[in-house]
Structures are given as C-alpha cells and as structure tokens.
Amino acid sequence: MMSIRKITADSVHTITNGEIKNGVIIIDDKGKILEIGNRVNYDNSTLEVYEGSICPGFINAHCHLELSHLKNEIAPRAGLVNFITQLMKKRFEIPIEQRLHAIELAENEMIKNGIIAVGDISNETISIQQKAKQKLFYHTFIETVGLNPVIANERYHEAILLQQKFSNQNLRTTIAPHAPYSTSIQLINLIFNACKITTIHNQESFAETNFFLNKTGDFIDFYQQLNLPIDYFKPTGISSLKTILSEQNEQQNILFVHNTFTEKSDIAWIKKNVANAFLCACPSANLFIENTLPDYNLWFNDVENICIGTDSLASNNSLSIWNEINVIKNKFPQISMNQLLKCATYNGAKFLEIEDWAGSIEIGKTPGLNLLFENKCEPIL
C-alpha cells in the first residue's frame, strides 16, 4: 500500500508558479508530488507542519568532487595562477584510499545540505565508484586541457575514452574544455560542436585577460615553470571570451563558470553568440581564489539563466548552495531571495536538462524538498 505525506510550512516556494502561503505538498513514498494545495483545505491532524519556507532540492551546477581531499590544503586569496600551481602540486600527494573517503564525505555533505543533483567536473575515474551508488544525480563533465592546437584531436579522443568509463556505469556525461588559457580554440570548437550540454571556466582572473590581449602576465610564468613552450600561442588582442566565441552556438547549453571579471560587453557577446547560455556563480570560491566577486547586480539585470555552484573543497570550506546564496545576498541585498532560489533550483535543472523531475515544486515531479528556517537549510525529503 502506498504511503503518503502531507507537508506544510509557512510558505512554499514552487519556483515556477510563485509562492504559496501555508502551502501543502502531498507526496508518495518515492517523493513524487501528487498534489499541491493550501492548509485551509486539509485536516490539520493529517499534516506535517513546519515553520519556515519550503523550496525544491538544490542543484549544484558546478563542483569538482574529485578534489575533495584538498580541503584546507591550498592557501587562500593568492590568485588563480598560484591556486592552480598549488593544486597541481598537491593533487596526487594523498593516498587513493584517503581521496576516496574524502569524496564520500563530500557527497554526504551535499546531501545533508539539500543538494539533489550536481554538474561535476572530472579529469580522472576516481569519482566513478561513489557516483555509481546513485545517492545523487550527477552529470559528469569530462574536462579536457591542451593549449597546443596540434594535439586538439588527440585530447578530444582521450576524453571520449574517459567518458566511456563513466558510461559503462550508466553515468551521464559530456565533454567540457577546462578554460581558454589551457584549451586551444580548435579543441574548444570540437567540444562545443559535439556536446549538447557543456561548460567552461571563464574570465577568472586578469591574468587570463592579459594572456589573450598581449601574451603577458602570470600565465607566461606559469607555463615557464611547467617547462611548456607556448610559442604557438598568439594573442588575439581581444578578451578570452570573445576569442572562443567566434562562431554562433545555437543548440548547446553552455555554462560559463566563475566569470569573476566578466564585463557588460562580455555578457552582451555571450547573449549574441550562445542561444542557451548560462552563467554560474561560485561566490565562495571567487573570494577564496581572487578575493573578489563579480558584479552580480549586472548579471541579474542582463542574464536570464543564472546558476549557482560550490566549486570544490580545494577552494571552499563547504559544499552548500544555501551558503552560496547567503554570500550573494549579503553582498548584493538588492537581489531577492526568490531570484536566488530560482538560480539554485530551476535554472540548474534547466541547464542539466532534468527539469522534467527537478528544480520546481510541481505535480508529477520528484524534486526533493528543503526547509529554510532561521537562516538554516535542511532537507525534509
């Protein structure tokens, strides 16, 4: 016999159909929403009554689960190039058993914080074991690097081989370029043309801008330290974003992540060249790495599809979308909580193309439910 729960709170944020005061959500034992109503129409003795507000489960649009073992291992506020340098040095120093344990703990933390789905970056297979348990929904982005255009096809086929290992465990994947400063335009175009859903780190530092404008700055020293000649790289005299979006992308969902130094003209360029563009805010990571935030007021004035991510525990003290919401809200009080909740739920689901079951409180969906009360968040489903 099917059991049902009737859950009510002071308000229910449906996301797509407004806020319901004293709303009631009726769900079955699999979390599927059967009915949505108002408390006045139900017998109070049959209701689970909560103080606070209910919203759908959160979507973590950008995470690096495989870096979870690097929590507290990297010095903060040292800039992007120093962050990458430390990450590369320390990434494989810890035994694999500890890395696997850190991944499990990180996933449990996301579940505890009301996250139900994750857009996760992978450069290796270490996260497969945990993802295959299907405690959370993952869309894994197989991340590629390779600035030399000569190796674009080789790196793309390496990514396909890695992708197959995830697919063998029935895990959903697509391929993604890492960033303009580490991935050639040729490789980026291969991926953008082949993948319906993809993502790229974008304009995280002034060093990236200088690299593309005139081939100066910290990335020159970075490649020298790695003993990687980059004679083949020619500065374009325009921003990295305008360089990689030289042709229109009409079909792909492309998530641009961090966007720390993205300006109004860049946003206009994105809108012109990408029909299904999404910007991802990772405010805690921005503060950790570059000690600054993008102008989120500009985002919310000009961009429809904004998502929220945590980045990794290498650049964040927690994996909590609710914490990220509050960082933005504290710094940009003009942005409403309703707007931020949509970014944390429906927009992420829309990007990952899982809005048929996640991202909003609607009949027939299984979106999970989070209780927001006294500035805390906890899952109740």
Contacts in CASP RR format, 6 or more apart in sequence:
PFRMAT RR
TARGET T0000
AUTHOR 0000-0000-0000
METHOD contacts of the structure
MODEL  1
MMSIRKITADSVHTITNGEIKNGVIIIDDKGKILEIGNRVNYDNSTLEVY
EGSICPGFINAHCHLELSHLKNEIAPRAGLVNFITQLMKKRFEIPIEQRL
HAIELAENEMIKNGIIAVGDISNETISIQQKAKQKLFYHTFIETVGLNPV
IANERYHEAILLQQKFSNQNLRTTIAPHAPYSTSIQLINLIFNACKITTI
HNQESFAETNFFLNKTGDFIDFYQQLNLPIDYFKPTGISSLKTILSEQNE
QQNILFVHNTFTEKSDIAWIKKNVANAFLCACPSANLFIENTLPDYNLWF
NDVENICIGTDSLASNNSLSIWNEINVIKNKFPQISMNQLLKCATYNGAK
FLEIEDWAGSIEIGKTPGLNLLFENKCEPIL
2 28 0 8 1.000
2 29 0 8 1.000
3 28 0 8 1.000
3 29 0 8 1.000
4 26 0 8 1.000
4 27 0 8 1.000
4 28 0 8 1.000
4 29 0 8 1.000
4 34 0 8 1.000
5 26 0 8 1.000
5 27 0 8 1.000
5 48 0 8 1.000
5 381 0 8 1.000
6 24 0 8 1.000
6 25 0 8 1.000
6 26 0 8 1.000
6 42 0 8 1.000
6 46 0 8 1.000
6 47 0 8 1.000
6 48 0 8 1.000
7 24 0 8 1.000
7 25 0 8 1.000
7 26 0 8 1.000
7 27 0 8 1.000
7 47 0 8 1.000
7 48 0 8 1.000
7 50 0 8 1.000
7 54 0 8 1.000
7 369 0 8 1.000
7 380 0 8 1.000
7 381 0 8 1.000
8 22 0 8 1.000
8 23 0 8 1.000
8 24 0 8 1.000
8 25 0 8 1.000
8 39 0 8 1.000
8 42 0 8 1.000
8 47 0 8 1.000
8 48 0 8 1.000
8 49 0 8 1.000
8 50 0 8 1.000
9 22 0 8 1.000
9 23 0 8 1.000
9 49 0 8 1.000
9 50 0 8 1.000
9 51 0 8 1.000
9 52 0 8 1.000
9 53 0 8 1.000
9 54 0 8 1.000
9 371 0 8 1.000
10 21 0 8 1.000
10 22 0 8 1.000
10 50 0 8 1.000
10 51 0 8 1.000
10 52 0 8 1.000
10 53 0 8 1.000
11 19 0 8 1.000
11 20 0 8 1.000
11 21 0 8 1.000
11 22 0 8 1.000
11 23 0 8 1.000
11 52 0 8 1.000
11 53 0 8 1.000
11 54 0 8 1.000
12 19 0 8 1.000
12 20 0 8 1.000
12 23 0 8 1.000
12 24 0 8 1.000
12 25 0 8 1.000
12 36 0 8 1.000
12 53 0 8 1.000
12 54 0 8 1.000
12 55 0 8 1.000
12 361 0 8 1.000
13 19 0 8 1.000
13 53 0 8 1.000
13 54 0 8 1.000
13 55 0 8 1.000
13 56 0 8 1.000
13 338 0 8 1.000
13 341 0 8 1.000
13 361 0 8 1.000
14 20 0 8 1.000
14 36 0 8 1.000
14 360 0 8 1.000
14 361 0 8 1.000
14 362 0 8 1.000
15 55 0 8 1.000
15 56 0 8 1.000
15 341 0 8 1.000
15 342 0 8 1.000
15 345 0 8 1.000
15 346 0 8 1.000
15 359 0 8 1.000
15 360 0 8 1.000
15 361 0 8 1.000
16 346 0 8 1.000
16 360 0 8 1.000
16 361 0 8 1.000
16 362 0 8 1.000
17 360 0 8 1.000
17 361 0 8 1.000
17 362 0 8 1.000
18 338 0 8 1.000
19 338 0 8 1.000
20 36 0 8 1.000
20 37 0 8 1.000
20 38 0 8 1.000
21 38 0 8 1.000
22 38 0 8 1.000
22 39 0 8 1.000
22 40 0 8 1.000
23 36 0 8 1.000
23 37 0 8 1.000
23 38 0 8 1.000
23 39 0 8 1.000
24 35 0 8 1.000
24 36 0 8 1.000
24 37 0 8 1.000
24 38 0 8 1.000
24 39 0 8 1.000
24 41 0 8 1.000
24 42 0 8 1.000
24 47 0 8 1.000
25 33 0 8 1.000
25 35 0 8 1.000
25 36 0 8 1.000
25 37 0 8 1.000
25 54 0 8 1.000
25 361 0 8 1.000
25 369 0 8 1.000
26 33 0 8 1.000
26 34 0 8 1.000
26 35 0 8 1.000
26 36 0 8 1.000
27 33 0 8 1.000
27 34 0 8 1.000
27 369 0 8 1.000
27 381 0 8 1.000
28 34 0 8 1.000
30 366 0 8 1.000
31 366 0 8 1.000
31 368 0 8 1.000
31 381 0 8 1.000
32 364 0 8 1.000
32 365 0 8 1.000
32 366 0 8 1.000
33 361 0 8 1.000
33 362 0 8 1.000
33 363 0 8 1.000
33 364 0 8 1.000
33 365 0 8 1.000
33 366 0 8 1.000
33 367 0 8 1.000
34 363 0 8 1.000
34 364 0 8 1.000
35 363 0 8 1.000
36 361 0 8 1.000
36 362 0 8 1.000
36 363 0 8 1.000
39 47 0 8 1.000
50 371 0 8 1.000
50 373 0 8 1.000
50 380 0 8 1.000
51 373 0 8 1.000
52 371 0 8 1.000
52 372 0 8 1.000
52 373 0 8 1.000
53 371 0 8 1.000
53 372 0 8 1.000
53 373 0 8 1.000
54 361 0 8 1.000
54 369 0 8 1.000
54 370 0 8 1.000
54 371 0 8 1.000
54 372 0 8 1.000
54 380 0 8 1.000
55 341 0 8 1.000
55 344 0 8 1.000
55 345 0 8 1.000
55 361 0 8 1.000
55 369 0 8 1.000
55 370 0 8 1.000
55 372 0 8 1.000
56 116 0 8 1.000
56 345 0 8 1.000
56 346 0 8 1.000
56 358 0 8 1.000
56 359 0 8 1.000
56 360 0 8 1.000
56 361 0 8 1.000
56 367 0 8 1.000
56 368 0 8 1.000
56 369 0 8 1.000
56 370 0 8 1.000
57 114 0 8 1.000
57 115 0 8 1.000
57 116 0 8 1.000
57 345 0 8 1.000
57 358 0 8 1.000
57 359 0 8 1.000
57 367 0 8 1.000
57 368 0 8 1.000
57 369 0 8 1.000
57 370 0 8 1.000
57 379 0 8 1.000
58 113 0 8 1.000
58 114 0 8 1.000
58 115 0 8 1.000
58 116 0 8 1.000
58 308 0 8 1.000
58 321 0 8 1.000
58 322 0 8 1.000
58 344 0 8 1.000
58 345 0 8 1.000
58 370 0 8 1.000
59 115 0 8 1.000
59 116 0 8 1.000
59 117 0 8 1.000
59 118 0 8 1.000
59 119 0 8 1.000
59 307 0 8 1.000
59 308 0 8 1.000
59 321 0 8 1.000
59 344 0 8 1.000
59 345 0 8 1.000
59 347 0 8 1.000
59 348 0 8 1.000
59 349 0 8 1.000
59 351 0 8 1.000
59 352 0 8 1.000
59 358 0 8 1.000
59 359 0 8 1.000
60 110 0 8 1.000
60 115 0 8 1.000
60 117 0 8 1.000
60 118 0 8 1.000
60 119 0 8 1.000
60 308 0 8 1.000
60 309 0 8 1.000
60 310 0 8 1.000
60 319 0 8 1.000
60 321 0 8 1.000
61 119 0 8 1.000
61 255 0 8 1.000
61 278 0 8 1.000
61 280 0 8 1.000
61 307 0 8 1.000
61 308 0 8 1.000
61 309 0 8 1.000
61 347 0 8 1.000
61 348 0 8 1.000
61 351 0 8 1.000
61 352 0 8 1.000
62 119 0 8 1.000
62 121 0 8 1.000
62 199 0 8 1.000
62 255 0 8 1.000
62 257 0 8 1.000
62 280 0 8 1.000
62 282 0 8 1.000
62 307 0 8 1.000
62 309 0 8 1.000
62 310 0 8 1.000
62 311 0 8 1.000
63 110 0 8 1.000
63 118 0 8 1.000
63 119 0 8 1.000
63 120 0 8 1.000
63 121 0 8 1.000
63 309 0 8 1.000
63 310 0 8 1.000
63 311 0 8 1.000
63 312 0 8 1.000
63 319 0 8 1.000
64 120 0 8 1.000
64 121 0 8 1.000
64 311 0 8 1.000
64 312 0 8 1.000
64 314 0 8 1.000
65 103 0 8 1.000
65 106 0 8 1.000
65 107 0 8 1.000
65 118 0 8 1.000
65 120 0 8 1.000
65 122 0 8 1.000
65 127 0 8 1.000
65 130 0 8 1.000
65 131 0 8 1.000
65 312 0 8 1.000
66 99 0 8 1.000
66 103 0 8 1.000
66 121 0 8 1.000
66 122 0 8 1.000
66 123 0 8 1.000
66 124 0 8 1.000
66 126 0 8 1.000
66 127 0 8 1.000
67 87 0 8 1.000
67 91 0 8 1.000
67 312 0 8 1.000
67 313 0 8 1.000
67 314 0 8 1.000
68 99 0 8 1.000
68 102 0 8 1.000
68 103 0 8 1.000
68 105 0 8 1.000
68 106 0 8 1.000
68 312 0 8 1.000
68 313 0 8 1.000
69 94 0 8 1.000
69 98 0 8 1.000
69 99 0 8 1.000
69 102 0 8 1.000
69 103 0 8 1.000
69 313 0 8 1.000
70 87 0 8 1.000
70 90 0 8 1.000
70 91 0 8 1.000
70 312 0 8 1.000
70 313 0 8 1.000
70 314 0 8 1.000
71 102 0 8 1.000
71 313 0 8 1.000
71 314 0 8 1.000
71 317 0 8 1.000
73 86 0 8 1.000
73 90 0 8 1.000
73 314 0 8 1.000
74 83 0 8 1.000
74 86 0 8 1.000
74 87 0 8 1.000
74 90 0 8 1.000
74 314 0 8 1.000
74 315 0 8 1.000
75 82 0 8 1.000
75 86 0 8 1.000
76 288 0 8 1.000
76 289 0 8 1.000
76 291 0 8 1.000
77 287 0 8 1.000
77 288 0 8 1.000
77 289 0 8 1.000
77 290 0 8 1.000
77 291 0 8 1.000
78 86 0 8 1.000
78 289 0 8 1.000
79 205 0 8 1.000
79 289 0 8 1.000
79 290 0 8 1.000
79 291 0 8 1.000
80 204 0 8 1.000
80 205 0 8 1.000
80 207 0 8 1.000
80 208 0 8 1.000
80 218 0 8 1.000
80 289 0 8 1.000
80 290 0 8 1.000
81 205 0 8 1.000
81 207 0 8 1.000
81 218 0 8 1.000
81 219 0 8 1.000
81 221 0 8 1.000
81 222 0 8 1.000
83 289 0 8 1.000
83 314 0 8 1.000
83 315 0 8 1.000
84 222 0 8 1.000
85 222 0 8 1.000
85 225 0 8 1.000
87 314 0 8 1.000
94 102 0 8 1.000
96 126 0 8 1.000
99 126 0 8 1.000
100 126 0 8 1.000
100 129 0 8 1.000
100 130 0 8 1.000
102 313 0 8 1.000
103 126 0 8 1.000
103 127 0 8 1.000
103 129 0 8 1.000
103 130 0 8 1.000
104 130 0 8 1.000
106 313 0 8 1.000
106 319 0 8 1.000
107 130 0 8 1.000
107 135 0 8 1.000
107 136 0 8 1.000
109 318 0 8 1.000
109 319 0 8 1.000
109 320 0 8 1.000
110 118 0 8 1.000
110 136 0 8 1.000
110 310 0 8 1.000
110 319 0 8 1.000
111 135 0 8 1.000
111 136 0 8 1.000
111 379 0 8 1.000
112 378 0 8 1.000
112 379 0 8 1.000
113 318 0 8 1.000
113 319 0 8 1.000
113 320 0 8 1.000
113 321 0 8 1.000
113 322 0 8 1.000
113 323 0 8 1.000
113 377 0 8 1.000
113 379 0 8 1.000
114 321 0 8 1.000
114 322 0 8 1.000
114 368 0 8 1.000
114 370 0 8 1.000
114 377 0 8 1.000
114 378 0 8 1.000
114 379 0 8 1.000
115 136 0 8 1.000
115 319 0 8 1.000
115 320 0 8 1.000
115 321 0 8 1.000
116 136 0 8 1.000
116 137 0 8 1.000
116 358 0 8 1.000
116 367 0 8 1.000
116 368 0 8 1.000
117 136 0 8 1.000
117 137 0 8 1.000
117 138 0 8 1.000
117 139 0 8 1.000
117 348 0 8 1.000
117 349 0 8 1.000
117 352 0 8 1.000
117 354 0 8 1.000
117 358 0 8 1.000
118 136 0 8 1.000
118 137 0 8 1.000
118 138 0 8 1.000
118 139 0 8 1.000
119 138 0 8 1.000
119 139 0 8 1.000
119 140 0 8 1.000
119 141 0 8 1.000
119 199 0 8 1.000
119 352 0 8 1.000
120 127 0 8 1.000
120 131 0 8 1.000
120 138 0 8 1.000
120 139 0 8 1.000
120 140 0 8 1.000
120 141 0 8 1.000
121 140 0 8 1.000
121 141 0 8 1.000
121 143 0 8 1.000
121 176 0 8 1.000
121 199 0 8 1.000
122 140 0 8 1.000
122 141 0 8 1.000
122 142 0 8 1.000
122 143 0 8 1.000
122 162 0 8 1.000
122 166 0 8 1.000
123 142 0 8 1.000
123 143 0 8 1.000
124 162 0 8 1.000
125 162 0 8 1.000
125 165 0 8 1.000
125 166 0 8 1.000
127 140 0 8 1.000
128 165 0 8 1.000
128 166 0 8 1.000
128 169 0 8 1.000
128 171 0 8 1.000
131 138 0 8 1.000
131 140 0 8 1.000
131 166 0 8 1.000
131 169 0 8 1.000
131 171 0 8 1.000
132 169 0 8 1.000
132 170 0 8 1.000
132 171 0 8 1.000
137 354 0 8 1.000
137 358 0 8 1.000
138 171 0 8 1.000
138 172 0 8 1.000
139 172 0 8 1.000
139 173 0 8 1.000
139 174 0 8 1.000
139 197 0 8 1.000
139 352 0 8 1.000
139 354 0 8 1.000
140 166 0 8 1.000
140 171 0 8 1.000
140 172 0 8 1.000
140 173 0 8 1.000
141 173 0 8 1.000
141 174 0 8 1.000
141 175 0 8 1.000
141 176 0 8 1.000
141 198 0 8 1.000
141 199 0 8 1.000
142 159 0 8 1.000
142 162 0 8 1.000
142 163 0 8 1.000
142 166 0 8 1.000
142 173 0 8 1.000
142 174 0 8 1.000
142 175 0 8 1.000
142 176 0 8 1.000
143 159 0 8 1.000
143 175 0 8 1.000
143 176 0 8 1.000
143 177 0 8 1.000
143 178 0 8 1.000
144 155 0 8 1.000
144 156 0 8 1.000
144 158 0 8 1.000
144 159 0 8 1.000
144 175 0 8 1.000
144 176 0 8 1.000
144 177 0 8 1.000
144 178 0 8 1.000
144 183 0 8 1.000
144 187 0 8 1.000
144 191 0 8 1.000
145 155 0 8 1.000
145 177 0 8 1.000
145 178 0 8 1.000
145 182 0 8 1.000
145 183 0 8 1.000
146 152 0 8 1.000
146 155 0 8 1.000
146 182 0 8 1.000
146 183 0 8 1.000
146 184 0 8 1.000
146 187 0 8 1.000
147 181 0 8 1.000
147 182 0 8 1.000
147 183 0 8 1.000
147 184 0 8 1.000
147 230 0 8 1.000
147 233 0 8 1.000
148 184 0 8 1.000
148 230 0 8 1.000
148 232 0 8 1.000
149 184 0 8 1.000
149 185 0 8 1.000
149 186 0 8 1.000
149 187 0 8 1.000
149 232 0 8 1.000
150 232 0 8 1.000
152 184 0 8 1.000
152 186 0 8 1.000
152 187 0 8 1.000
152 190 0 8 1.000
153 190 0 8 1.000
155 187 0 8 1.000
156 175 0 8 1.000
156 187 0 8 1.000
156 190 0 8 1.000
156 191 0 8 1.000
159 175 0 8 1.000
159 191 0 8 1.000
160 175 0 8 1.000
163 173 0 8 1.000
163 174 0 8 1.000
163 175 0 8 1.000
166 173 0 8 1.000
167 173 0 8 1.000
174 195 0 8 1.000
174 196 0 8 1.000
174 197 0 8 1.000
174 198 0 8 1.000
175 191 0 8 1.000
175 194 0 8 1.000
175 195 0 8 1.000
175 198 0 8 1.000
176 191 0 8 1.000
176 195 0 8 1.000
176 198 0 8 1.000
176 199 0 8 1.000
176 200 0 8 1.000
177 183 0 8 1.000
177 187 0 8 1.000
177 188 0 8 1.000
177 191 0 8 1.000
177 192 0 8 1.000
177 198 0 8 1.000
177 200 0 8 1.000
178 200 0 8 1.000
178 201 0 8 1.000
179 200 0 8 1.000
179 201 0 8 1.000
179 202 0 8 1.000
179 204 0 8 1.000
179 208 0 8 1.000
180 188 0 8 1.000
180 200 0 8 1.000
180 202 0 8 1.000
180 208 0 8 1.000
180 212 0 8 1.000
180 240 0 8 1.000
180 241 0 8 1.000
180 243 0 8 1.000
180 244 0 8 1.000
181 207 0 8 1.000
181 208 0 8 1.000
181 211 0 8 1.000
181 212 0 8 1.000
181 219 0 8 1.000
181 240 0 8 1.000
183 200 0 8 1.000
185 243 0 8 1.000
185 244 0 8 1.000
185 246 0 8 1.000
188 200 0 8 1.000
188 244 0 8 1.000
189 247 0 8 1.000
191 198 0 8 1.000
192 198 0 8 1.000
192 249 0 8 1.000
192 252 0 8 1.000
192 254 0 8 1.000
195 252 0 8 1.000
196 251 0 8 1.000
196 252 0 8 1.000
196 253 0 8 1.000
196 353 0 8 1.000
197 252 0 8 1.000
197 253 0 8 1.000
197 351 0 8 1.000
197 352 0 8 1.000
197 353 0 8 1.000
198 252 0 8 1.000
198 253 0 8 1.000
198 254 0 8 1.000
198 255 0 8 1.000
199 254 0 8 1.000
199 255 0 8 1.000
199 256 0 8 1.000
199 257 0 8 1.000
199 280 0 8 1.000
200 244 0 8 1.000
200 254 0 8 1.000
200 255 0 8 1.000
200 256 0 8 1.000
200 257 0 8 1.000
201 257 0 8 1.000
201 258 0 8 1.000
202 240 0 8 1.000
202 241 0 8 1.000
202 256 0 8 1.000
202 257 0 8 1.000
202 258 0 8 1.000
202 259 0 8 1.000
202 262 0 8 1.000
203 209 0 8 1.000
203 239 0 8 1.000
203 240 0 8 1.000
203 241 0 8 1.000
203 258 0 8 1.000
203 259 0 8 1.000
203 260 0 8 1.000
203 261 0 8 1.000
203 262 0 8 1.000
203 266 0 8 1.000
204 258 0 8 1.000
204 259 0 8 1.000
204 260 0 8 1.000
204 261 0 8 1.000
204 289 0 8 1.000
204 290 0 8 1.000
205 218 0 8 1.000
205 260 0 8 1.000
205 261 0 8 1.000
205 289 0 8 1.000
205 290 0 8 1.000
206 261 0 8 1.000
207 217 0 8 1.000
207 218 0 8 1.000
207 219 0 8 1.000
208 219 0 8 1.000
208 240 0 8 1.000
208 261 0 8 1.000
209 239 0 8 1.000
209 240 0 8 1.000
209 261 0 8 1.000
210 216 0 8 1.000
210 217 0 8 1.000
210 218 0 8 1.000
210 219 0 8 1.000
211 217 0 8 1.000
211 219 0 8 1.000
211 220 0 8 1.000
211 235 0 8 1.000
211 240 0 8 1.000
212 235 0 8 1.000
212 236 0 8 1.000
212 237 0 8 1.000
212 238 0 8 1.000
212 239 0 8 1.000
212 240 0 8 1.000
212 243 0 8 1.000
213 235 0 8 1.000
213 236 0 8 1.000
213 237 0 8 1.000
213 238 0 8 1.000
213 239 0 8 1.000
214 235 0 8 1.000
214 237 0 8 1.000
215 233 0 8 1.000
215 234 0 8 1.000
215 235 0 8 1.000
220 230 0 8 1.000
223 229 0 8 1.000
223 230 0 8 1.000
236 242 0 8 1.000
236 243 0 8 1.000
239 266 0 8 1.000
241 256 0 8 1.000
241 262 0 8 1.000
241 266 0 8 1.000
241 269 0 8 1.000
241 270 0 8 1.000
242 266 0 8 1.000
242 269 0 8 1.000
245 269 0 8 1.000
245 270 0 8 1.000
245 273 0 8 1.000
245 274 0 8 1.000
247 273 0 8 1.000
248 272 0 8 1.000
248 273 0 8 1.000
248 274 0 8 1.000
248 275 0 8 1.000
249 273 0 8 1.000
249 274 0 8 1.000
249 275 0 8 1.000
250 275 0 8 1.000
251 275 0 8 1.000
251 276 0 8 1.000
252 274 0 8 1.000
252 276 0 8 1.000
253 276 0 8 1.000
253 278 0 8 1.000
253 351 0 8 1.000
253 353 0 8 1.000
254 274 0 8 1.000
254 276 0 8 1.000
254 277 0 8 1.000
254 278 0 8 1.000
255 278 0 8 1.000
255 279 0 8 1.000
255 280 0 8 1.000
255 307 0 8 1.000
255 351 0 8 1.000
256 262 0 8 1.000
256 270 0 8 1.000
256 277 0 8 1.000
256 278 0 8 1.000
256 279 0 8 1.000
256 280 0 8 1.000
257 280 0 8 1.000
257 282 0 8 1.000
258 280 0 8 1.000
258 282 0 8 1.000
258 285 0 8 1.000
258 286 0 8 1.000
258 294 0 8 1.000
258 311 0 8 1.000
259 266 0 8 1.000
259 279 0 8 1.000
259 280 0 8 1.000
259 281 0 8 1.000
259 294 0 8 1.000
259 299 0 8 1.000
260 286 0 8 1.000
260 290 0 8 1.000
260 292 0 8 1.000
260 293 0 8 1.000
260 294 0 8 1.000
261 294 0 8 1.000
262 279 0 8 1.000
262 294 0 8 1.000
264 298 0 8 1.000
264 302 0 8 1.000
267 279 0 8 1.000
267 298 0 8 1.000
267 299 0 8 1.000
267 302 0 8 1.000
267 303 0 8 1.000
268 302 0 8 1.000
270 277 0 8 1.000
270 279 0 8 1.000
271 277 0 8 1.000
271 302 0 8 1.000
271 303 0 8 1.000
276 305 0 8 1.000
277 303 0 8 1.000
277 305 0 8 1.000
278 305 0 8 1.000
278 306 0 8 1.000
278 307 0 8 1.000
278 347 0 8 1.000
278 348 0 8 1.000
278 350 0 8 1.000
278 351 0 8 1.000
279 299 0 8 1.000
279 303 0 8 1.000
279 305 0 8 1.000
279 306 0 8 1.000
279 307 0 8 1.000
280 306 0 8 1.000
280 307 0 8 1.000
280 308 0 8 1.000
280 309 0 8 1.000
281 294 0 8 1.000
281 296 0 8 1.000
281 299 0 8 1.000
281 306 0 8 1.000
281 307 0 8 1.000
281 308 0 8 1.000
281 309 0 8 1.000
281 324 0 8 1.000
281 328 0 8 1.000
281 343 0 8 1.000
282 308 0 8 1.000
282 309 0 8 1.000
282 310 0 8 1.000
282 311 0 8 1.000
282 315 0 8 1.000
282 316 0 8 1.000
282 324 0 8 1.000
283 293 0 8 1.000
283 296 0 8 1.000
283 324 0 8 1.000
283 327 0 8 1.000
283 328 0 8 1.000
283 331 0 8 1.000
284 310 0 8 1.000
284 311 0 8 1.000
284 315 0 8 1.000
284 316 0 8 1.000
284 317 0 8 1.000
284 318 0 8 1.000
284 323 0 8 1.000
284 324 0 8 1.000
284 327 0 8 1.000
285 310 0 8 1.000
285 311 0 8 1.000
285 312 0 8 1.000
285 315 0 8 1.000
285 316 0 8 1.000
286 292 0 8 1.000
286 293 0 8 1.000
286 294 0 8 1.000
287 293 0 8 1.000
287 327 0 8 1.000
288 315 0 8 1.000
288 316 0 8 1.000
289 315 0 8 1.000
293 331 0 8 1.000
296 328 0 8 1.000
296 331 0 8 1.000
296 332 0 8 1.000
296 335 0 8 1.000
297 332 0 8 1.000
297 334 0 8 1.000
297 335 0 8 1.000
299 306 0 8 1.000
300 306 0 8 1.000
300 335 0 8 1.000
300 339 0 8 1.000
305 347 0 8 1.000
305 350 0 8 1.000
305 351 0 8 1.000
306 343 0 8 1.000
306 347 0 8 1.000
307 343 0 8 1.000
307 344 0 8 1.000
307 347 0 8 1.000
307 348 0 8 1.000
307 351 0 8 1.000
308 321 0 8 1.000
308 324 0 8 1.000
308 325 0 8 1.000
308 328 0 8 1.000
308 340 0 8 1.000
308 343 0 8 1.000
308 344 0 8 1.000
308 348 0 8 1.000
309 321 0 8 1.000
309 324 0 8 1.000
310 316 0 8 1.000
310 318 0 8 1.000
310 319 0 8 1.000
310 320 0 8 1.000
310 321 0 8 1.000
310 324 0 8 1.000
313 319 0 8 1.000
320 377 0 8 1.000
321 344 0 8 1.000
322 344 0 8 1.000
322 370 0 8 1.000
322 372 0 8 1.000
322 376 0 8 1.000
322 377 0 8 1.000
324 344 0 8 1.000
325 337 0 8 1.000
325 340 0 8 1.000
325 341 0 8 1.000
325 343 0 8 1.000
325 344 0 8 1.000
326 375 0 8 1.000
328 335 0 8 1.000
328 340 0 8 1.000
329 335 0 8 1.000
329 337 0 8 1.000
329 340 0 8 1.000
345 358 0 8 1.000
345 359 0 8 1.000
345 360 0 8 1.000
345 367 0 8 1.000
346 355 0 8 1.000
346 359 0 8 1.000
346 360 0 8 1.000
348 359 0 8 1.000
349 355 0 8 1.000
349 358 0 8 1.000
349 359 0 8 1.000
349 360 0 8 1.000
349 367 0 8 1.000
356 365 0 8 1.000
357 364 0 8 1.000
357 365 0 8 1.000
357 366 0 8 1.000
357 367 0 8 1.000
358 365 0 8 1.000
358 366 0 8 1.000
358 367 0 8 1.000
358 368 0 8 1.000
359 365 0 8 1.000
359 367 0 8 1.000
360 367 0 8 1.000
361 367 0 8 1.000
361 369 0 8 1.000
368 379 0 8 1.000
368 381 0 8 1.000
369 379 0 8 1.000
369 380 0 8 1.000
369 381 0 8 1.000
370 377 0 8 1.000
370 378 0 8 1.000
370 379 0 8 1.000
370 380 0 8 1.000
371 377 0 8 1.000
371 378 0 8 1.000
371 379 0 8 1.000
371 380 0 8 1.000
END
